[in-house]
Amino acid sequence: MRSIILSRCLLIVITVLSPGEGFVHISFSNPYTDIKNQMVKVRDKVTSVVADLVFKANGIDTLSLPIKKKLTLTDVNQEPGFSLTKEEMVKFKIWDKGIIPFFIDEYSFDKVLRDRIRMILDEVNAATGVQFMEIPSPPIDEKEKYVLFINRREALRCVDHTTNDFTNEGVQRVVLGYDCIDLQTGMAALILTLLGVPPQHNAPNRDHYIEVITNNIIPDKLSYFTKLQNTDWLFHDIEYDFESASHYPYHMYSAHGASTIRPKWHVDETSPVGENRALSINDILKIKMLYSYIMKHSSDKMHAACSHMFQPGNAFSNHQAHKFKVISARQKPNKYLGNDPFQNLSENDGNDDVYTY
């Protein structure tokens, strides 16, 4: 029944849109490019209208759905973050208080490379608010959690790490290839994984955006393409991000040169999927979602403890305490909590998440 509705809607929309949507206004200075661009615009408008009609056919009021808006740095910087339980912090391997102690192996990297690593981590600190903090030597306590950047085998390329490679205590070994010591060449994806943010192409709703062709993937790399469950993904309220530093490109880990990831029909196939190696604005937002609240909470506790170190002076009665704005934690997504009201609508089409935020 759904396919019949889609077919009828598509026929009607094309009939309505075709006379005035681009074909009359096409410029022939570069026929192939111009026609293709106009067709993409028509396709995108058809997609949105068809989606609206399908929602209405299923009795869903589109006005009640979350409205997409362009994310700005102001939005990101005002992100309150999740209030994670102790169990959730263990589950997602969150660093306590947002502090990540790290040590750079001197036998693996000379001073120039060590300084470059420090500079990159300083940039991450400034952009995300977390604190990568260098320590002078590895901790004596074997259970104390810290990052060890190492490359004794002198690898050149970036070495893939998954969240399963890291734990909640002890040393977290990160093999950092020499060509990877740059936020533009792969280190950004490593930072996301290290902070507990899974790759975008593992998102539960990925089937609506990409097709993972398992037959084309090197067998021992299949685990890198595993789709997560809703309860393992805290970022349902963020749109699928093709520009994420963690998103694989089309031919990642191809066994014989064929694509391992293919975009779905409503995604422009010329878009640079997985080619952005720097942190996207959504990547930064995800990090802030995980850490903003716990860092603010730990900071408040520290300020309260420090207050006992001081005695009020003679003019203390004239002092007016600064009133801080109390910001509530971000609500956790319904899909993460298992309360998705639209879950039954996609049981027949194989897509876990048709309605994007």
Buried (B, 14 or more C-beta within 10 A) or exposed (E): EEEEBBEEBBEEBEEEBEEEBBEEEEEEEEEEEBBEBBBBEBBEBBBEBBBBBBBEBEEBEEEEBEEEEEBEEEEBEEBBBBBBEEEBBEBBBBBEBBBBBBBBBEEBBEEEBBEBBBEBBEBBBEBBBBBBEBEEEBBEEEEEBBBBBBBEEEBEEBBBBEBEBBEBEBBBBBBBBBEBBBBEBBBBBBBBBBBBBBBBBBBBBBBBBBBBBEEBBEEEBEEBBEBBEBEBBBBBBBBBBBBBBBBBBBEBBBEEEEBBBBBEEBBBEEEEBBEBBBBBBBBBBBBBBBBBBBBBBBEEEEEEEEEEEEEEEEEEEEEEEEEEEEEEBBEBBBBBEEEBEBBEBBEEEEBBBBBBB
